[in-house]
Amino acid sequence: MPFLFVLALGGFASAFSLRTTDPMLPILAQDLGVSLSEAALLSSAYTLPYAVMQLVLGPVGDAIGKSRLIRLSLIVLTVGIALSAVAPNYWTVLAARVLAGSFAGGVIPAALALVGDRVPYAERQFAISRFLVAVILGQMSGSAVAGAMVELTGWRPVFALAAAIVGVIAVVSVLFLKASDETRTALSFADARDRYRLVLSNPASVFVFATVLGEGILMFGAFPFVAPMLAGHGATGSFEAGITIAAYAVGGVFYSFVVRRLLGTLGQWGMMRVGGLLCGLAYVAAAAPVPWPVVSLFFLVAGFSFYMLHNTMQTQATELAPTARGSALALFASAFFLGQGLGPMIYGVGADAIGLTATFVAAGLLIMTLGFAAVRLIRRI
């Protein structure tokens, strides 16, 4: 079985489990006897450990081998999701989500680093784009399956199904993701510190990580505000918001089909400039007084162009420190998820201060600047 296909399955599993909780929050709150805000912590209990544990799992992957880390992470992720399905109360569900989120973060960054190890640079961005398709499909299907099932079966069967899917993929990884060509080294605090120091000694790393932090804040921070924003465009509820956010992911799938042609036409740096420009324009256009289906089309364009920028940054991250790729991709993922955590708070402040329309316009203008600034700063190194 091709190693890239096995890695794609692992990326799908991690992304699928990431998005299952979001559409179930009202039912989780009702069944567990907590408020909606407390139920929302079940999502944070997954994403925050996901971001923080990157700093631990990155050096672990470099030390024990990235394939071994992926296999171990998928196994523990399966256990965490299964415990979520049988946990008797809110606090035990919360603890199970922390366990699952902590090790879900050991899959995608390690897989990207493994692509960097095994795929020549000339083909790497194309390979990463194919891997991203699996991640995007995992995000889309996790939310869709959970939303469709929970009304019929309740939330426990949703977690049980997710555990079964991830468990099967964990078995596949154990059988087919071999680590025979990966060296093992002793894991120590000093070794981890030295690897991170090596990554950060590359002056380009600061600008790469700052760019993906900005992506997380400006692009993904908008998602919780899509529903109230669409209310001004004739939408009536979460259904339209779900379609609009899904359109963002569909744009990413379209990108994966044409990435080779884009690379040949624009090159990496041109893709970053055009990607930031188009994504920013899409956010500005979404604030215009148009019907909500048109806004969905703008989000499709935003998703397509986001991956033009983000996929290039992922490829750059694989070259920051070739002997410590696991640590480099861990810092990359940590910065990206930190941005996703900060983004909604910043959008919320903007919405209160200047209104949602002006906030989307301001974000769009900043996104346009992001791509051009990142190219200028990284190429100057």
C-alpha positions in Angstrom: 0.0 0.0 0.0 1.6 3.4 -1.0 2.9 5.2 2.0 1.3 8.5 0.9 -2.2 6.8 0.9 -1.6 5.5 4.4 -0.6 8.9 5.6 -3.7 10.4 3.9 -5.8 7.9 5.9 -4.2 9.1 9.1 -4.8 12.7 8.2 -8.4 11.9 7.4 -8.8 10.2 10.8 -7.3 13.1 12.8 -9.4 15.7 10.9 -12.6 13.6 11.2 -12.3 13.3 15.0 -11.6 17.0 15.2 -14.9 18.1 13.8 -17.4 15.6 15.3 -18.1 17.5 18.5 -19.1 20.9 17.0 -22.6 20.1 15.6 -23.4 18.1 18.7 -22.9 20.7 21.3 -26.6 21.5 22.1 -27.5 17.9 22.5 -24.3 17.2 24.6 -25.3 20.1 26.8 -28.8 18.8 27.3 -27.8 15.2 27.9 -24.9 16.0 30.2 -26.8 18.6 32.2 -24.4 21.5 31.5 -24.8 24.9 29.8 -24.0 25.4 26.2 -20.8 27.4 27.1 -19.6 24.4 29.2 -20.4 22.0 26.4 -18.3 24.2 24.1 -15.3 23.4 26.3 -15.5 19.9 24.9 -14.3 21.4 21.6 -11.6 23.4 23.3 -10.6 20.4 25.3 -9.6 18.8 22.0 -8.1 21.7 20.1 -6.0 23.3 22.8 -4.1 20.1 23.8 -3.8 19.5 20.0 -1.8 22.8 19.7 0.2 22.5 23.0 1.2 18.9 22.5 2.9 19.8 19.2 5.8 21.1 21.2 6.2 17.7 22.8 5.3 15.3 20.0 7.5 17.1 17.4 10.8 16.1 19.2 9.3 12.7 20.0 8.7 12.1 16.3 12.3 13.1 15.5 13.6 10.8 18.2 11.5 7.6 17.8 10.7 8.0 14.1 7.7 9.8 12.5 6.0 6.6 11.4 6.1 5.2 14.9 4.7 8.4 16.3 1.8 8.3 13.8 1.0 4.7 14.6 1.1 5.4 18.4 -1.0 8.6 18.0 -3.7 6.9 16.1 -3.9 4.1 18.6 -4.3 6.5 21.6 -6.6 8.7 19.6 -8.9 5.6 19.1 -8.8 5.0 22.8 -9.7 8.6 23.6 -12.6 8.7 21.3 -13.9 5.3 22.5 -13.7 6.6 26.1 -15.7 9.6 25.0 -18.5 7.3 23.8 -18.8 5.5 27.2 -17.9 8.3 29.6 -20.6 8.5 32.3 -20.6 12.3 32.9 -19.4 15.7 31.7 -16.1 15.6 33.4 -15.1 12.2 32.1 -16.1 13.2 28.6 -14.0 16.3 29.0 -11.0 14.2 30.1 -11.4 11.8 27.2 -11.5 14.7 24.7 -8.3 16.0 26.2 -6.6 12.6 25.7 -7.9 12.3 22.2 -6.8 15.9 21.2 -3.4 15.5 22.8 -2.5 12.6 20.4 -4.5 13.7 17.4 -1.8 16.4 17.0 0.8 13.6 16.5 -0.6 12.6 13.1 -0.8 15.5 10.6 2.4 17.4 11.4 4.4 14.1 11.6 2.9 13.0 8.3 3.9 16.3 6.6 7.4 15.9 8.0 7.5 12.4 6.6 6.5 13.6 3.2 9.4 16.1 3.5 11.7 13.2 4.3 10.6 10.9 1.5 9.4 13.1 -1.4 11.9 15.1 -3.5 11.5 18.9 -3.1 10.3 19.3 -6.7 7.4 17.0 -6.1 6.7 17.9 -2.5 4.1 20.6 -2.8 2.1 18.4 -5.1 2.3 15.5 -2.6 1.3 17.7 0.3 -1.7 19.0 -1.7 -2.9 15.4 -2.2 -2.5 14.8 1.5 -4.5 17.9 2.3 -7.4 16.6 0.3 -7.8 13.7 2.8 -7.6 16.2 5.7 -10.2 18.5 4.1 -12.5 15.5 3.4 -12.1 14.4 7.1 -13.1 17.8 8.3 -16.1 17.9 6.0 -17.3 14.4 6.7 -16.7 14.6 10.5 -19.0 17.5 10.9 -21.6 16.2 8.3 -21.8 12.7 9.8 -22.1 14.0 13.3 -24.8 16.5 12.4 -26.8 13.9 10.5 -26.5 11.1 13.1 -26.9 12.9 16.4 -30.5 13.8 15.9 -31.3 10.1 15.2 -29.0 8.2 17.5 -27.7 10.6 20.1 -24.1 11.6 20.6 -22.6 8.3 22.0 -23.1 6.3 18.7 -21.4 9.2 16.9 -18.3 8.9 19.1 -18.5 5.1 18.7 -18.5 5.3 14.9 -15.6 7.8 15.0 -13.6 5.4 17.2 -14.3 2.5 14.8 -13.2 4.5 11.8 -10.0 5.8 13.5 -9.4 2.3 14.9 -9.5 0.7 11.4 -7.1 3.3 10.1 -4.8 2.7 13.1 -4.6 -1.0 12.2 -3.9 -0.1 8.6 -1.0 2.2 9.8 0.4 -0.5 12.0 0.4 -3.0 9.1 1.5 -0.8 6.2 3.3 2.3 7.6 6.9 1.0 8.0 9.6 2.7 9.9 12.6 0.5 8.8 14.4 3.5 7.2 13.9 5.8 10.1 16.7 6.2 12.7 16.0 6.3 16.4 17.8 8.6 18.9 17.5 9.0 22.6 14.8 11.4 23.7 15.8 14.1 26.1 14.9 17.6 27.1 18.3 18.9 25.8 17.7 17.1 22.5 14.3 18.7 22.1 15.6 22.1 23.0 18.5 21.7 20.5 16.0 20.7 17.8 13.8 23.7 18.4 16.8 25.9 18.5 18.0 24.5 15.2 14.6 25.3 13.6 14.5 28.8 15.0 18.1 29.5 14.0 16.8 29.6 10.4 15.7 33.3 10.2 12.9 32.3 7.7 11.2 30.3 10.4 9.9 33.4 12.3 8.2 34.7 9.2 6.8 31.2 8.2 5.3 30.7 11.6 4.1 34.3 11.8 2.3 33.8 8.4 0.4 30.7 9.5 -0.5 32.4 12.8 -1.9 35.2 10.8 -3.8 32.7 8.6 -5.4 31.1 11.6 -6.4 34.5 13.0 -7.7 36.2 9.9 -9.1 33.3 7.9 -10.4 30.8 10.4 -11.3 33.3 13.1 -14.2 34.3 10.9 -16.0 30.9 11.0 -17.9 31.3 14.3 -19.3 34.6 12.9 -20.5 33.3 9.5 -24.1 32.6 10.8 -24.7 36.1 12.2 -23.0 37.7 9.2 -25.2 35.7 6.8 -28.3 37.0 8.6 -27.7 40.3 6.9 -27.7 38.5 3.5 -31.1 36.8 3.8 -30.1 33.6 5.6 -32.2 32.2 8.3 -30.0 29.9 10.4 -27.2 27.4 10.8 -28.1 25.5 7.6 -26.9 28.3 5.4 -23.8 28.8 7.5 -22.9 25.2 7.2 -23.2 25.3 3.4 -21.0 28.4 3.4 -18.3 27.0 5.6 -18.4 23.7 3.6 -17.9 25.8 0.4 -14.5 26.9 1.9 -13.5 23.2 2.2 -14.7 22.5 -1.4 -12.5 25.3 -2.6 -9.5 23.4 -1.0 -10.5 20.3 -2.9 -10.6 22.2 -6.2 -7.2 23.6 -5.4 -5.7 20.1 -5.1 -6.8 19.3 -8.7 -4.9 22.2 -10.3 -2.0 22.7 -7.9 0.6 21.3 -10.4 -0.6 23.7 -13.2 -0.6 26.6 -10.7 2.9 25.8 -9.7 4.0 25.7 -13.3 2.3 29.0 -14.1 2.9 31.1 -10.9 5.6 29.4 -9.0 5.6 29.2 -5.2 6.0 32.9 -4.6 3.4 33.9 -7.2 0.9 31.5 -5.6 1.4 33.1 -2.2 0.8 36.6 -3.6 -2.2 35.6 -5.7 -3.6 33.4 -2.9 -3.5 36.2 -0.3 -4.9 38.7 -2.8 -7.8 36.5 -3.9 -8.7 35.3 -0.3 -8.6 38.9 1.0 -10.8 40.1 -1.9 -13.3 37.3 -1.2 -13.6 38.4 2.4 -14.2 42.0 1.4 -16.7 40.9 -1.2 -18.6 38.8 1.4 -19.4 42.0 3.3 -21.2 43.4 0.2 -25.0 43.5 0.2 -25.5 40.3 -1.9 -27.7 37.2 -1.3 -26.2 34.5 0.9 -25.6 31.9 -1.9 -23.3 34.5 -3.5 -21.4 34.8 -0.2 -21.0 31.0 -0.3 -19.4 31.3 -3.7 -17.0 33.9 -2.2 -16.1 31.5 0.5 -15.4 28.8 -2.1 -12.9 31.2 -3.7 -11.5 32.0 -0.3 -10.9 28.3 0.4 -9.2 27.8 -2.9 -6.9 30.8 -2.5 -6.2 30.0 1.2 -4.6 26.7 0.2 -2.5 28.5 -2.4 -0.9 30.4 0.4 -1.0 27.7 3.2 0.2 24.8 1.0 3.2 26.9 0.0 3.9 27.7 3.7 3.7 24.0 4.5 6.3 23.2 1.8 8.5 26.0 3.2 8.3 24.6 6.7 9.6 21.2 5.5 12.9 22.9 4.6 13.4 25.0 7.6 15.5 22.3 9.3 15.8 19.1 7.3 17.3 17.2 10.2 14.5 18.3 12.6 11.5 18.3 10.3 9.2 16.8 13.0 10.0 19.7 15.3 9.6 22.3 12.5 6.2 21.0 11.5 5.2 20.8 15.2 5.9 24.5 15.6 4.1 25.2 12.3 1.0 23.4 13.5 1.1 24.9 16.9 1.3 28.4 15.5 -1.6 27.7 13.1 -3.9 26.3 15.8 -3.0 29.1 18.2 -4.1 31.5 15.5 -7.4 29.6 15.2 -7.9 29.9 18.9 -7.1 33.6 19.0 -9.1 34.5 15.8 -12.6 34.2 17.2 -11.7 36.4 20.1 -10.2 39.1 17.9 -13.2 38.9 15.5 -15.5 39.3 18.5 -13.7 42.4 19.7 -13.9 43.8 16.1 -17.6 43.0 15.8 -18.4 44.8 19.1 -16.3 47.8 18.2 -16.9 48.4 14.5 -19.6 45.8 13.5 -19.2 42.5 11.5 -19.3 44.1 8.1 -16.4 46.4 8.8 -14.5 43.6 10.6 -14.7 41.3 7.5 -13.5 44.2 5.3 -10.6 44.9 7.6 -9.7 41.2 7.8 -9.8 41.0 4.0 -7.4 43.9 3.6 -5.0 42.3 6.1 -5.2 39.0 4.3 -4.3 40.7 1.0 -1.3 42.3 2.8 -0.3 38.9 4.4 0.6 37.1 1.2 2.7 39.9 -0.2 4.4 40.7 3.1 5.3 37.0 3.7 6.9 36.7 0.2 8.9 39.8 0.7 10.2 38.9 4.2 10.9 35.2 3.5 12.6 35.8 0.1 14.8 38.5 1.7 16.4 35.8 4.0 
